[in-house]
Amino acid sequence: MPSWSELLNTAREEGSRASNPGVGLNYLVEQKSRYITKLTELTGRNTILYFSSFLHKQPSQELVINDKDMNAFMENVYKLDKTKGLDLILHTPGGEIAAAEQIIYYLHSIFNDDIRAIIPQMAMSAGSIIAVSCKSIVMGRQSCLGPFDPQINNMPTQSVVSEFYKAVNDIANNPASLGLWQTIISKLTPTFLTTCEQANELSEELTNNILFKSGYDEDTKKRIKETFGDSQNSKTHSRHINRDKCREAGLAIEDLEANQDIQDAVLSIHHCCMILSEQTSIMKIVENNIGGAYVVQQPQIQVPNILPIQRK
């Protein structure tokens, strides 16, 4: 397996030899596709890569899981042999919970729940929900999932609701605290509290639906929900939950290092994507093992022609 730096250096050499940097980038694209095909040859399963450039690009709706992704998955599922199951490689910051719910339903209905998630580095928030919905998750020492407690405008909705009712109880027991809490609660916009409560209910419903079909016993389901769905436990939505903690929570975890050839293929795919993410305008790659691909690129800013000022 070539390392990240070896792939980058080879790409630069290819571009330099052709006096065209684009040749080097095409080398990385070809290597990525070759390793996706190689992974399928090793596993005997379909492979779909879902990669976001969120570590290299400014935050954008295009980088997160959203309803547009359904078109990407429809394109990539087309012509796959649905009887072979699916290995879903995930690298994402998360995104819209409703979009994740529909993606989960779509893929599981097509592959009859025979889906395995592979996490080369990070699958956070809604990405973790998709991973947890799979029958098993392949993780390396460097891999992590993240909490999927709901957020609105980067605010943890569970904490918002908890703080409000804490204020209600505190004021009831100590009326003198009214002034302090009034200052805090007055910052909440109309209907925001209700929206947070509804987001919590939706998250709870989705988590229960996912775990209902998982085959986990009730004690394991409880531990998974506490680890991933409770903001009081995770403390922060950006918490990195490593492989050991995922296993302790009761998830069916497979070690990426257990098969050297599979590890080489997965990490080579990831390295190629990371370099392309850094070196190009690519924002998202969704690609399968038979050549299907859906690529989102950063829109180019059109600069109007500026006519020189005519001076008299």
C-alpha positions as CSV (number, residue, x, y, z in Angstrom):
1,M,0.0,0.0,0.0
2,P,1.4,3.4,-0.9
3,S,1.3,6.0,1.9
4,W,-0.3,9.4,1.6
5,S,3.0,11.0,0.8
6,E,4.0,8.3,-1.7
7,L,0.8,8.8,-3.6
8,L,1.2,12.6,-3.6
9,N,4.8,12.4,-4.7
10,T,3.9,9.9,-7.5
11,A,1.1,12.2,-8.7
12,R,3.5,15.2,-8.7
13,E,6.0,13.2,-10.7
14,E,3.4,12.1,-13.2
15,G,2.3,15.7,-13.6
16,S,5.9,17.0,-13.9
17,R,6.8,14.4,-16.5
18,A,3.8,15.5,-18.6
19,S,4.3,19.2,-17.8
20,N,0.7,19.1,-16.8
21,P,-0.5,19.0,-13.1
22,G,-3.8,17.6,-14.3
23,V,-2.1,14.4,-15.3
24,G,-1.0,13.9,-11.7
25,L,-4.5,14.4,-10.5
26,N,-5.9,12.0,-13.1
27,Y,-3.4,9.5,-11.7
28,L,-5.0,9.8,-8.3
29,V,-8.5,9.5,-9.7
30,E,-7.5,6.3,-11.5
31,Q,-5.8,4.8,-8.4
32,K,-8.9,5.5,-6.3
33,S,-11.1,3.7,-8.8
34,R,-8.6,0.8,-9.1
35,Y,-8.5,0.3,-5.3
36,I,-12.4,0.4,-5.1
37,T,-12.5,-2.4,-7.7
38,K,-9.7,-4.2,-5.8
39,L,-11.7,-4.0,-2.5
40,T,-14.7,-5.7,-4.2
41,E,-12.5,-8.4,-5.6
42,L,-11.2,-9.0,-2.0
43,T,-14.6,-9.1,-0.3
44,G,-16.9,-10.4,-3.0
45,R,-19.2,-7.6,-2.1
46,N,-20.4,-4.4,-3.7
47,T,-18.6,-1.2,-2.7
48,I,-19.9,2.3,-2.6
49,L,-17.6,5.2,-1.4
50,Y,-19.2,8.2,0.2
51,F,-16.5,10.8,0.8
52,S,-16.9,14.5,1.8
53,S,-14.1,17.0,1.6
54,F,-15.2,18.6,4.9
55,L,-11.7,18.6,6.4
56,H,-10.3,20.8,3.5
57,K,-13.2,23.0,2.5
58,Q,-15.1,25.8,4.2
59,P,-18.4,24.6,5.7
60,S,-21.1,24.2,3.1
61,Q,-24.4,22.5,2.6
62,E,-22.8,20.5,-0.3
63,L,-20.4,18.9,2.2
64,V,-23.0,17.4,4.5
65,I,-25.5,14.6,4.1
66,N,-28.5,16.1,2.4
67,D,-31.4,15.2,0.1
68,K,-29.3,15.6,-3.0
69,D,-27.3,12.6,-1.9
70,M,-30.3,10.3,-2.8
71,N,-29.5,11.0,-6.5
72,A,-25.9,10.0,-5.9
73,F,-26.9,6.7,-4.3
74,M,-29.5,6.0,-7.0
75,E,-26.8,6.5,-9.6
76,N,-24.4,4.2,-7.7
77,V,-26.8,1.5,-6.9
78,Y,-27.8,1.2,-10.5
79,K,-26.6,-2.1,-12.1
80,L,-25.0,-3.4,-8.9
81,D,-25.7,-7.1,-8.1
82,K,-28.0,-6.6,-5.1
83,T,-27.5,-10.2,-3.9
84,K,-23.9,-9.5,-3.0
85,G,-24.5,-7.1,-0.1
86,L,-22.8,-3.7,0.2
87,D,-19.7,-2.3,1.8
88,L,-20.3,1.4,2.4
89,I,-17.1,3.5,2.9
90,L,-18.1,6.6,4.9
91,H,-16.1,9.8,5.5
92,T,-18.5,12.6,6.5
93,P,-19.2,15.2,9.1
94,G,-22.9,14.2,9.2
95,G,-25.7,16.4,8.1
96,E,-29.5,16.3,7.9
97,I,-31.1,13.6,10.0
98,A,-34.2,13.3,7.7
99,A,-31.9,12.8,4.7
100,A,-29.9,10.1,6.6
101,E,-33.1,8.4,7.6
102,Q,-34.2,8.1,3.9
103,I,-30.8,7.0,2.8
104,I,-30.8,4.2,5.4
105,Y,-34.3,3.1,4.3
106,Y,-33.3,3.1,0.6
107,L,-30.0,1.2,0.9
108,H,-31.3,-1.4,3.4
109,S,-34.4,-2.1,1.4
110,I,-32.3,-2.7,-1.7
111,F,-29.6,-4.8,-0.1
112,N,-31.9,-6.6,2.3
113,D,-30.1,-5.2,5.4
114,D,-26.8,-6.8,4.2
115,I,-24.7,-3.6,4.6
116,R,-21.4,-3.2,6.3
117,A,-19.9,0.3,7.1
118,I,-16.2,0.9,6.6
119,I,-14.8,4.0,8.4
120,P,-11.3,4.9,7.2
121,Q,-11.2,8.0,9.4
122,M,-14.4,9.7,10.5
123,A,-18.2,9.3,10.2
124,M,-19.8,11.8,12.5
125,S,-23.3,12.8,13.6
126,A,-25.8,11.6,10.9
127,G,-22.9,9.6,9.4
128,S,-22.7,7.7,12.6
129,I,-26.4,7.0,12.4
130,I,-25.9,5.4,9.0
131,A,-22.9,3.4,10.3
132,V,-24.8,2.2,13.4
133,S,-27.7,1.0,11.1
134,C,-25.3,-1.4,9.4
135,K,-24.9,-5.0,10.5
136,S,-21.3,-4.4,11.4
137,I,-18.7,-1.6,11.2
138,V,-15.1,-1.9,10.1
139,M,-12.8,0.5,12.0
140,G,-9.1,1.0,12.3
141,R,-7.1,2.4,15.2
142,Q,-7.5,5.8,13.6
143,S,-11.2,5.6,13.0
144,C,-14.0,7.2,14.9
145,L,-17.7,7.8,15.0
146,G,-19.4,10.7,16.7
147,P,-22.5,11.4,18.8
148,F,-25.8,11.8,17.0
149,D,-27.8,13.8,19.5
150,P,-29.7,16.4,17.5
151,Q,-28.4,19.9,16.8
152,I,-30.1,23.1,15.6
153,N,-27.9,25.9,14.6
154,N,-25.0,24.1,16.3
155,M,-26.9,24.1,19.5
156,P,-27.6,20.7,21.3
157,T,-31.3,20.5,21.5
158,Q,-31.3,18.1,24.5
159,S,-29.3,20.6,26.5
160,V,-31.6,23.5,25.5
161,V,-34.7,21.6,26.7
162,S,-32.8,20.4,29.8
163,E,-31.7,23.9,30.7
164,F,-35.2,25.3,30.3
165,Y,-36.8,22.8,32.7
166,K,-33.9,23.3,35.0
167,A,-34.8,27.0,35.1
168,V,-38.5,26.2,35.7
169,N,-37.6,24.0,38.7
170,D,-35.0,26.4,40.0
171,I,-37.4,29.3,39.9
172,A,-40.1,27.2,41.6
173,N,-37.7,26.4,44.5
174,N,-35.9,29.7,44.6
175,P,-38.0,32.7,43.3
176,A,-35.0,35.0,43.8
177,S,-33.4,33.3,40.8
178,L,-36.1,34.6,38.4
179,G,-34.0,37.6,37.3
180,L,-31.0,35.5,36.3
181,W,-33.0,32.9,34.4
182,Q,-35.2,35.5,32.7
183,T,-32.1,37.0,31.1
184,I,-31.0,33.5,29.8
185,I,-34.4,32.3,28.7
186,S,-35.3,35.6,27.0
187,K,-32.7,34.8,24.4
188,L,-34.8,31.9,23.1
189,T,-36.8,32.8,20.0
190,P,-40.5,31.9,19.7
191,T,-41.2,28.2,19.0
192,F,-37.4,27.3,19.4
193,L,-38.0,25.2,22.5
194,T,-40.8,23.3,20.8
195,T,-38.6,22.8,17.8
196,C,-35.9,21.4,20.0
197,E,-38.3,19.0,21.7
198,Q,-39.6,17.8,18.3
199,A,-36.0,17.3,17.1
200,N,-35.3,15.2,20.3
201,E,-38.4,13.1,19.6
202,L,-37.5,12.5,16.0
203,S,-33.9,11.5,16.9
204,E,-35.3,9.1,19.5
205,E,-37.7,7.6,17.0
206,L,-35.0,7.2,14.4
207,T,-32.6,5.6,16.8
208,N,-35.2,3.2,18.0
209,N,-36.2,2.3,14.4
210,I,-32.5,1.6,13.6
211,L,-31.8,-0.5,16.6
212,F,-35.2,-2.4,16.4
213,K,-33.9,-4.3,13.3
214,S,-30.3,-4.6,14.5
215,G,-30.7,-7.8,16.6
216,Y,-29.1,-6.2,19.6
217,D,-30.5,-7.2,23.0
218,E,-32.2,-4.5,25.1
219,D,-29.2,-3.9,27.3
220,T,-26.9,-3.3,24.3
221,K,-29.5,-1.0,22.7
222,K,-29.6,1.1,25.9
223,R,-25.8,1.4,26.0
224,I,-25.6,2.4,22.3
225,K,-28.3,5.1,22.9
226,E,-26.4,6.4,26.0
227,T,-23.1,6.5,24.1
228,F,-24.3,8.1,20.9
229,G,-27.6,9.7,21.6
230,D,-27.2,11.4,25.0
231,S,-25.5,14.8,25.1
232,Q,-25.1,14.5,28.8
233,N,-22.9,11.5,28.3
234,S,-20.9,12.7,25.2
235,K,-20.5,16.3,26.5
236,T,-19.9,17.7,23.1
237,H,-21.3,16.9,19.6
238,S,-17.7,16.8,18.2
239,R,-16.7,14.0,20.5
240,H,-14.5,11.4,18.7
241,I,-15.7,7.9,19.8
242,N,-12.9,5.5,18.9
243,R,-13.1,1.8,18.0
244,D,-12.7,0.5,21.6
245,K,-15.4,2.7,22.9
246,C,-17.7,1.7,20.0
247,R,-17.1,-1.9,20.9
248,E,-17.7,-1.2,24.6
249,A,-21.0,0.4,23.7
250,G,-22.0,-3.0,22.1
251,L,-21.6,-2.2,18.4
252,A,-20.6,-5.1,16.1
253,I,-17.0,-3.9,15.3
254,E,-14.6,-5.5,12.9
255,D,-10.9,-4.6,13.0
256,L,-9.6,-3.1,9.7
257,E,-6.2,-4.5,10.5
258,A,-7.5,-8.0,10.6
259,N,-7.0,-8.3,6.8
260,Q,-3.9,-6.5,5.5
261,D,-5.0,-6.5,1.8
262,I,-8.4,-5.0,2.7
263,Q,-6.7,-2.4,5.0
264,D,-4.4,-1.5,2.1
265,A,-7.2,-1.0,-0.3
266,V,-9.4,1.0,2.1
267,L,-6.6,3.3,3.2
268,S,-5.3,3.8,-0.4
269,I,-8.9,4.9,-1.4
270,H,-9.0,7.3,1.5
271,H,-5.5,8.7,0.8
272,C,-6.4,9.4,-2.8
273,C,-9.6,11.1,-1.8
274,M,-7.9,13.2,0.8
275,I,-5.3,14.5,-1.7
276,L,-7.9,15.2,-4.3
277,S,-9.9,17.0,-1.6
278,E,-6.9,19.2,-0.8
279,Q,-5.7,19.8,-4.4
280,T,-9.0,20.2,-6.3
281,S,-12.4,21.8,-6.1
282,I,-14.0,18.4,-5.4
283,M,-16.5,18.6,-2.5
284,K,-18.0,15.1,-2.5
285,I,-17.4,11.8,-4.2
286,V,-19.9,9.0,-4.3
287,E,-18.5,6.1,-6.4
288,N,-19.0,2.4,-6.8
289,N,-16.9,-0.6,-7.9
290,I,-18.3,-0.8,-11.5
291,G,-17.5,2.7,-12.6
292,G,-20.5,4.6,-11.4
293,A,-19.7,7.9,-9.9
294,Y,-21.4,11.1,-8.7
295,V,-19.0,14.0,-8.0
296,V,-19.9,17.4,-6.5
297,Q,-17.4,20.2,-7.2
298,Q,-17.1,23.6,-5.8
299,P,-18.9,26.2,-8.0
300,Q,-16.4,28.5,-9.7
301,I,-16.9,32.1,-9.0
302,Q,-17.5,34.0,-12.2
303,V,-15.6,37.3,-12.3
304,P,-17.1,39.8,-14.7
305,N,-14.8,41.6,-17.2
306,I,-13.9,45.0,-15.9
307,L,-13.5,47.6,-18.6
308,P,-10.7,50.1,-18.0
309,I,-11.8,53.6,-17.1
310,Q,-11.5,55.9,-20.0
311,R,-9.7,59.0,-18.8
312,K,-10.1,62.3,-20.7
